Amino acid sequence: MKKANVREVAVEALLKIEKNQAFSNLLLNSLIKSNQLDAKDVPLLTELVYGTLQRKMTLDYILSKYLQKPKKVEDWVKVLLRMSIYQMVYLDRIPDRAILFEAVEIAKRKGHRGISSFVNGILRNFQREGMPSFDEITNPVERISIESSHPKWLVEKWMKQYGEETTAKMCQTNLLPPVQTARVNKMKSNESEVIELLSHHGITAEKGDLAIDAIKSRSGNVALTDAFKQGYLTVQDESSMLVGRALGATRGDIILDACAAPGGKTTHIAELLEQSGKVYSLDLHEHKVKLIKDQAKRLELTNIEARTVDARKASNEFQEESFDRILVDAPCSGFGVIRRKPDIKYTKNANDIKMLAKIQYDILSSVSPLLKKGGTLVYSTCTIDKEENNEVVDTFIQNHPEFEADHSLAKRLPDKIKPYIKNGQLQILPHYFNTDGFYIASMRKKV
């Protein structure tokens, strides 16, 4: 079989993401298998796809200086040009001559001599003239949007919520590659032992910066190791690991995780319970519930019961005041994980946020009667948008006087985090700790 060309596979992936709104992470895995790429080629493919996607608007701004009639240029040619300029600007280790040669060869195979000459001409013009200055963009919303490749409506929204300086920092941080972190299963081991175990697999790891359960990988993929398969760790961002701690689970507690898939927080809570009590984990989709069950099996956790249930109908499954603690890790826009899923920023719109905020509020309202008096209700999202976060929680408390802000949240979280906790609510922005953006609010049901 002819060996697949990495850059040609990258063009295919980027085209499918753009045309079909395919999820980049799922599509990449599929293309790696179907093209039987060598393991050594996977990092370059990942870099090309995620990097080009992450900086798409910036690359289009650059191309606009060279494409006189962009609407007449075929989609795959635009993708090829974007990817080539991405390499020329952002990947120092690849010489321009190699980038140009590969681009022209792909254009020949996918098109004809005229297209290959066109691609060669555009790239050589850019090579001569270099990057345009962003300083000529005087409007701050437009400048941040183009420079960091975030849609204007989103930049404008965040500037109203956080101001220009913070928005610029968030957007620039979103362009950085994420660090792989993992949560150590304390039922089986500790951080030092797992780091030593990974070293035998050729993976350099060290203790995390934020969560006490965390390690971070400096080389290699921990999910491909025997340590992962044997349940010593779970891949999870450090900010996400704070949710299990925020809930404050104690031995014997009966806990509801209302929106649980794929099971990262459920399994963390179950580990913190030390195989006591019970975690009821709900998700709307059966195939996602299977993911929770698979995680529990891999980690050898026996105190998890996963069910296919819409959280908004949880009262049909359980009696009132059945749970000591409830977690609502709500479906959200995902704007805190743009570094991992860059396609999110192009596919979501302002109406999506309003719709999600309603769903989030409805879930909180539906599960709240299931909590015992004196119990803890934690609401979390992997977004940084206030409309989905503190506005949802503030409205919920206002309309449910039996709940109040839980001011003891700070006692359950690391010292580094405490300055960012206000009124029982924590908003982590991506540039604070180089983690995912995350929101956690803790509420208490009055006795």
C-alpha positions in Angstrom: 0.0 0.0 0.0 1.3 3.5 -0.9 2.3 5.4 2.2 -0.1 8.2 3.1 1.2 11.8 2.7 0.8 13.5 6.1 0.1 16.9 4.7 -2.5 15.5 2.2 -4.3 13.8 5.1 -4.2 17.1 7.0 -5.8 18.9 4.1 -8.5 16.2 4.0 -9.2 16.6 7.7 -9.4 20.4 7.6 -11.7 20.3 4.6 -14.1 17.8 6.4 -14.0 19.9 9.6 -15.0 23.0 7.6 -17.6 21.5 5.3 -19.2 19.0 7.6 -18.5 20.6 11.0 -16.9 17.3 12.0 -15.3 17.2 15.5 -11.5 17.6 15.0 -10.5 15.1 17.7 -12.9 12.3 16.5 -12.0 12.9 12.8 -8.3 12.8 13.4 -8.4 9.4 15.1 -10.5 8.1 12.2 -8.1 9.4 9.6 -5.0 8.1 11.4 -6.5 4.6 11.3 -7.9 4.7 7.8 -4.7 6.0 6.3 -2.5 3.7 8.4 -0.2 6.5 9.3 3.1 5.7 11.1 3.2 6.7 14.8 6.0 9.1 14.1 3.8 11.0 11.6 0.9 11.5 14.0 2.4 14.5 16.0 3.0 16.4 12.7 -0.6 15.7 11.5 -2.0 16.8 14.8 0.1 20.0 14.7 -1.0 20.8 11.2 -4.7 20.3 11.8 -5.0 21.8 15.2 -2.6 24.7 14.5 -4.2 25.6 11.2 -7.7 25.4 12.7 -6.7 27.4 15.8 -5.3 30.3 13.7 -7.8 30.1 10.8 -9.0 33.7 10.9 -5.4 35.0 11.2 -4.4 32.9 8.2 -7.4 34.1 6.2 -6.4 37.7 7.0 -2.9 37.1 5.6 -4.3 35.3 2.5 -6.7 38.2 1.8 -3.6 40.3 0.9 -2.8 37.9 -1.9 -6.1 36.4 -3.1 -7.7 38.9 -5.5 -10.9 36.8 -6.1 -11.1 34.5 -3.0 -14.7 33.3 -3.8 -13.4 31.7 -7.0 -10.7 29.7 -5.2 -11.7 26.1 -4.5 -12.1 25.2 -0.8 -9.4 22.6 -0.8 -6.9 25.1 -2.3 -7.7 27.6 0.4 -7.2 25.0 3.0 -3.8 24.0 1.4 -2.7 27.7 1.4 -3.8 28.2 5.0 -1.9 25.1 6.1 1.2 26.1 4.2 1.3 29.6 5.6 0.7 28.2 9.1 3.9 26.2 8.7 5.9 29.1 7.2 4.9 31.4 10.1 4.5 29.2 13.1 6.7 26.1 12.6 10.4 27.1 12.7 11.7 23.5 12.3 10.3 23.1 8.7 12.2 25.0 6.0 10.2 27.1 3.5 11.5 25.2 0.5 10.1 21.9 1.9 6.7 23.5 2.6 6.5 25.0 -0.9 7.5 21.8 -2.5 4.9 19.7 -0.6 2.2 22.3 -1.3 2.9 22.3 -5.0 3.0 18.5 -5.2 -0.3 18.2 -3.4 -1.8 20.8 -5.8 -0.6 18.8 -8.7 -2.1 15.5 -7.4 -5.5 17.1 -6.4 -5.8 19.6 -9.2 -3.8 20.5 -12.3 -0.7 22.4 -13.4 -2.6 25.7 -13.3 -3.6 25.3 -9.7 -0.1 24.2 -8.7 1.4 27.3 -10.3 -1.2 29.4 -8.6 -0.4 27.9 -5.2 3.4 28.3 -5.8 2.9 32.0 -6.8 0.8 32.9 -3.7 3.3 31.2 -1.3 6.3 32.8 -3.0 4.7 36.2 -2.8 4.1 35.7 0.9 7.7 34.4 1.4 9.0 37.7 -0.2 6.6 40.1 1.6 6.2 38.4 5.0 3.6 38.9 7.7 1.3 42.0 7.5 1.2 44.2 10.6 -1.8 43.9 12.9 -1.2 47.5 14.1 -3.1 48.8 11.1 -6.3 47.4 12.6 -7.4 50.2 14.8 -10.6 48.7 16.2 -9.6 46.7 19.3 -12.4 44.1 18.9 -11.4 43.5 15.3 -7.6 43.5 16.1 -8.0 40.9 18.9 -10.3 38.9 16.7 -7.9 38.7 13.8 -4.7 38.4 15.8 -6.0 35.6 18.0 -8.5 34.0 15.5 -11.7 34.4 17.6 -15.0 35.5 16.1 -15.8 39.2 16.6 -19.1 38.6 18.4 -17.3 36.4 21.0 -14.5 39.0 21.5 -17.0 41.7 21.9 -19.0 39.7 24.4 -15.9 38.9 26.5 -14.7 42.5 26.4 -18.0 43.5 28.0 -17.7 40.9 30.6 -14.0 41.0 31.4 -12.5 44.1 29.7 -10.0 44.4 26.8 -6.8 43.4 28.6 -8.2 40.2 30.1 -9.9 39.3 26.9 -6.7 39.7 24.9 -4.9 37.5 27.4 -7.5 34.8 27.3 -7.6 34.7 23.5 -3.8 34.5 23.2 -3.7 31.7 25.8 -6.2 29.8 23.7 -3.7 29.6 20.9 -1.1 27.7 23.1 -1.0 23.9 22.9 -2.5 22.2 26.0 -0.5 20.2 28.5 -1.6 16.6 29.1 -2.5 16.1 32.7 -3.9 13.1 34.6 -5.5 12.4 37.9 -3.9 9.7 40.0 -6.3 7.0 41.4 -5.5 7.3 45.1 -7.3 4.0 45.7 -4.4 2.4 44.0 -1.3 4.6 44.3 0.1 8.1 44.7 1.7 10.7 42.5 5.3 9.7 43.1 4.7 6.0 42.4 2.8 6.7 39.2 5.4 9.1 37.9 8.0 6.3 38.5 5.7 3.8 36.8 5.4 6.0 33.7 9.1 6.5 33.5 9.4 2.8 32.7 7.2 3.5 29.7 9.5 6.3 28.5 7.2 9.0 29.7 8.5 12.0 31.6 6.0 13.2 34.1 5.9 15.5 37.2 3.5 16.6 39.9 0.7 19.0 38.8 0.7 22.7 39.5 -2.8 23.1 40.8 -4.8 20.0 41.9 -3.3 17.7 44.6 -4.3 14.6 42.6 -2.6 15.7 39.4 0.5 14.8 37.4 1.5 16.3 34.0 3.2 14.6 31.1 6.2 16.3 29.6 6.6 13.6 26.9 4.4 10.8 25.6 0.7 10.0 25.9 -0.2 8.5 29.3 -3.5 7.1 27.8 -1.4 4.6 25.8 0.4 3.1 28.8 -0.3 0.0 30.9 -0.6 2.3 33.9 -3.7 3.9 32.3 -5.1 0.5 31.3 -4.6 -0.9 34.8 -6.5 2.1 36.3 -3.7 4.0 38.0 -4.8 7.3 36.4 -7.4 9.1 34.4 -6.7 11.8 31.8 -8.3 15.0 33.1 -7.4 18.7 33.2 -6.3 20.1 36.5 -9.1 22.7 36.7 -11.6 19.9 36.1 -10.1 17.9 39.0 -11.1 20.7 41.4 -14.8 19.8 41.0 -14.6 16.5 42.9 -12.8 18.3 45.7 -15.3 21.2 45.7 -18.2 18.7 46.3 -16.6 17.8 49.6 -17.7 14.1 49.5 -17.2 12.2 52.8 -17.3 8.4 53.4 -20.8 6.9 53.1 -22.4 9.8 51.1 -25.0 9.1 48.5 -24.2 11.4 45.6 -25.9 12.3 42.3 -23.8 13.3 39.3 -26.6 14.6 37.1 -24.7 15.1 33.8 -21.9 12.6 34.2 -20.5 11.4 30.8 -17.7 10.5 30.0 -17.2 9.9 33.8 -14.1 11.8 34.8 -15.8 13.6 37.7 -17.9 10.6 38.7 -14.9 8.4 39.0 -13.0 11.1 41.0 -15.9 11.4 43.5 -16.1 7.6 43.8 -12.3 7.5 44.5 -12.7 10.2 47.2 -15.5 8.1 48.8 -13.0 5.2 49.1 -15.4 2.6 47.7 -18.0 3.6 50.3 -21.4 5.3 49.7 -22.8 5.5 46.1 -22.5 7.7 43.1 -25.5 7.7 40.8 -24.3 8.9 37.4 -26.8 10.1 34.8 -26.5 10.9 31.1 -29.0 11.5 28.4 -27.4 9.1 25.9 -26.9 5.4 26.3 -23.6 5.2 24.4 -22.2 7.9 26.8 -23.4 5.9 29.9 -21.4 3.0 28.6 -18.3 5.3 28.7 -19.0 5.9 32.4 -19.3 2.2 33.1 -16.1 1.5 31.1 -14.2 4.0 33.2 -15.5 2.6 36.5 -14.5 -0.9 35.4 -11.0 0.2 34.4 -10.5 2.0 37.7 -12.0 -0.9 39.6 -14.6 1.3 41.3 -17.7 -0.6 42.6 -19.7 2.3 44.1 -20.9 3.8 40.8 -24.4 3.2 39.2 -24.7 4.7 35.8 -28.2 5.3 34.3 -29.5 6.6 31.0 -31.7 9.5 32.3 -32.3 13.1 31.2 -31.3 15.1 34.3 -34.3 17.3 33.9 -36.5 14.2 34.6 -34.4 12.9 37.5 -37.3 13.4 39.9 -39.0 10.5 38.1 -36.1 8.2 39.1 -35.4 9.3 42.7 -37.4 10.5 45.7 -37.1 14.0 47.1 -34.1 14.6 49.5 -32.4 11.3 48.5 -28.9 12.7 48.1 -26.3 14.2 50.5 -24.6 16.0 47.6 -25.4 16.7 44.0 -23.1 17.7 41.1 -24.5 19.4 38.0 -21.6 19.5 35.5 -23.8 21.1 33.0 -23.7 20.9 29.2 -22.1 24.2 28.0 -20.5 26.1 25.2 -17.0 24.7 26.1 -15.3 28.0 25.6 -12.9 27.1 28.4 -11.5 24.2 26.3 -10.8 26.0 23.0 -7.1 25.0 23.2 -8.2 21.4 23.0 -11.2 21.8 20.6 -10.5 24.9 18.4 -13.5 24.2 16.2 -15.8 25.2 19.1 -15.1 28.9 18.6 -16.3 28.8 15.0 -19.4 26.7 15.4 -21.1 28.3 18.4 -23.1 31.5 18.2 -24.9 33.9 20.7 -28.2 32.0 20.4 -26.5 28.8 21.4 -25.4 30.5 24.7 -28.9 31.6 25.5 -30.3 28.1 24.8 -27.6 26.5 26.9 -28.2 28.9 29.8 -31.9 27.9 29.9 -31.0 24.2 29.9 -28.5 24.7 32.7 -31.0 26.5 34.8 -33.7 23.9 34.1 -31.3 21.1 35.2 -30.5 22.9 38.4 -34.1 23.5 39.2 -35.1 19.9 38.4 -32.5 18.2 40.6 -32.6 20.6 43.5 -35.6 18.9 45.3 -33.6 15.7 45.4 -31.0 17.2 47.8 -31.3 16.7 51.5 -31.6 19.8 53.8 -28.1 20.9 54.7 -26.7 19.2 51.5 -24.3 20.6 49.0 -25.2 21.4 45.3 -22.2 22.1 43.0 -22.7 23.6 39.6 -19.8 23.5 37.1 -19.0 24.2 33.5 -16.0 24.2 31.2 -16.7 27.7 29.9 -15.8 31.2 30.8 -18.9 32.9 29.6 -20.7 34.7 32.5 -24.2 34.1 30.9 -23.7 30.4 31.4 -22.0 30.7 34.8 -22.6 33.2 37.6 -25.7 34.6 35.8 -27.3 31.1 35.9 -26.3 30.5 39.6 -27.4 34.0 40.7 -30.8 33.6 39.1 -31.2 30.1 40.6 -30.5 31.3 44.1 -32.8 34.3 43.6 -35.6 32.0 42.5 -34.9 29.2 45.1 -34.7 30.8 48.5 -34.1 27.4 50.1 -30.6 27.6 48.7 -27.7 30.0 49.6 -24.1 30.5 48.5 -21.7 28.1 50.2 -18.9 30.2 51.7 -17.0 27.1 52.9 -16.0 26.3 49.3 -12.5 27.8 49.8 -11.7 25.4 52.6 -12.0 22.4 50.1 -9.7 23.8 47.4 -6.0 24.6 47.0 -4.5 27.8 48.4 -3.6 29.0 44.9 -7.2 29.1 44.0 -8.6 30.9 47.1 -8.0 34.5 45.8 -10.4 33.7 42.9 -13.3 32.5 45.0 -16.0 35.0 45.7 -19.4 34.3 47.3 -19.1 30.5 46.8 -18.2 30.9 43.1 -14.9 30.3 41.3 -14.1 31.3 37.8 -10.7 30.1 36.4 -9.6 31.8 33.2 -7.2 30.0 30.9 -4.3 32.4 31.5 -4.4 32.1 35.3 -2.8 28.7 35.7 -2.3 27.5 32.0 -5.3 25.2 32.5 -8.7 24.9 30.9 -11.1 27.7 31.7 -13.5 26.4 34.3 -16.4 27.6 36.6 -17.4 26.1 39.9 -20.2 27.3 42.2 -21.1 25.7 45.5 -24.6 26.1 47.1 -26.0 24.9 50.3 -29.6 23.8 51.0 -30.8 25.5 54.1 -31.8 23.3 57.1 
